[in-house]
Amino acid sequence: MLQGQRVRKREIMRQPANMCRIYNLILNNIGKRVTVRENRGRNRYDTSEGIITEMHPYVFCVKVEGDFPETSKEVSYSYTDVLIKDVELRF
């Protein structure tokens, strides 16, 4: 019974191939300009432009530039959001 639990735990730890592809795509574009389109629900979308600044195991950060230097902010998105198409990236 203990071995069966270990097998299930390993299966949970594995990531789908698409997730690895998304991770590598973002990794190759750190420091580059990206257009981010967020699905806000009910046919509402927010589009912003920024630079990918950081990557972490479950999220990545984009520095979104505003009209003035004081209005820039850093927004984080998960790789899962990109996978399920709640966030679209255009490089």
C-alpha positions as CSV (number, residue, x, y, z in Angstrom):
1,M,0.0,0.0,0.0
2,L,2.8,2.4,0.7
3,Q,4.4,1.8,-2.7
4,G,1.1,2.5,-4.4
5,Q,1.0,5.9,-2.7
6,R,4.5,6.7,-3.8
7,V,3.6,5.9,-7.4
8,R,0.7,8.3,-7.2
9,K,2.9,11.0,-5.7
10,R,5.3,10.7,-8.6
11,E,2.5,10.9,-11.1
12,I,1.3,14.2,-9.5
13,M,4.8,15.6,-9.7
14,R,5.2,15.1,-13.4
15,Q,4.4,18.1,-15.6
16,P,2.7,17.8,-19.0
17,A,4.9,18.4,-22.1
18,N,2.9,21.5,-22.9
19,M,3.8,23.1,-19.6
20,C,7.5,22.5,-20.2
21,R,7.2,24.0,-23.7
22,I,5.5,27.1,-22.2
23,Y,8.2,27.4,-19.5
24,N,11.0,27.1,-22.1
25,L,9.4,29.6,-24.4
26,I,9.2,32.2,-21.6
27,L,12.7,31.3,-20.5
28,N,14.1,32.1,-23.9
29,N,12.4,35.5,-24.0
30,I,13.4,36.9,-20.6
31,G,14.3,40.6,-21.0
32,K,12.3,40.9,-24.3
33,R,9.2,42.9,-25.0
34,V,5.9,41.0,-24.9
35,T,2.3,41.9,-25.4
36,V,0.0,40.3,-22.8
37,R,-3.7,39.8,-23.3
38,E,-5.6,38.8,-20.2
39,N,-9.1,37.3,-20.2
40,R,-11.1,39.0,-17.5
41,G,-14.3,37.0,-18.1
42,R,-17.6,38.0,-19.8
43,N,-15.8,38.8,-23.1
44,R,-13.6,41.4,-21.4
45,Y,-9.9,41.5,-22.2
46,D,-7.0,43.7,-20.9
47,T,-4.1,44.2,-23.2
48,S,-0.8,45.5,-22.0
49,E,2.8,45.6,-23.1
50,G,5.9,45.0,-21.0
51,I,9.1,43.1,-20.5
52,I,9.5,39.7,-18.9
53,T,11.7,40.3,-15.9
54,E,11.7,37.2,-13.7
55,M,10.8,33.5,-13.7
56,H,10.0,31.4,-10.6
57,P,8.9,27.7,-10.4
58,Y,5.2,28.5,-10.8
59,V,4.9,32.1,-11.9
60,F,6.7,34.6,-14.1
61,C,6.8,38.4,-13.8
62,V,6.2,41.1,-16.5
63,K,7.0,44.7,-15.9
64,V,4.2,46.6,-17.5
65,E,5.0,50.2,-18.5
66,G,2.4,52.9,-18.1
67,D,2.2,56.4,-19.8
68,F,4.6,57.8,-17.2
69,P,7.6,56.1,-15.5
70,E,5.9,56.3,-12.1
71,T,2.9,54.3,-13.4
72,S,4.9,51.2,-14.3
73,K,4.1,48.0,-12.3
74,E,5.1,44.4,-12.1
75,V,2.5,41.8,-12.7
76,S,2.9,38.0,-12.2
77,Y,1.2,35.3,-14.2
78,S,1.2,31.5,-13.8
79,Y,2.3,29.1,-16.5
80,T,-1.1,27.4,-16.0
81,D,-2.9,30.7,-17.0
82,V,-1.0,30.5,-20.3
83,L,-1.7,26.8,-20.7
84,I,-5.5,27.2,-20.3
85,K,-5.4,30.4,-22.4
86,D,-6.5,32.9,-19.7
87,V,-3.4,34.8,-20.7
88,E,-2.0,35.1,-24.2
89,L,1.5,36.2,-24.9
90,R,2.8,37.7,-28.2
91,F,6.5,38.1,-28.6
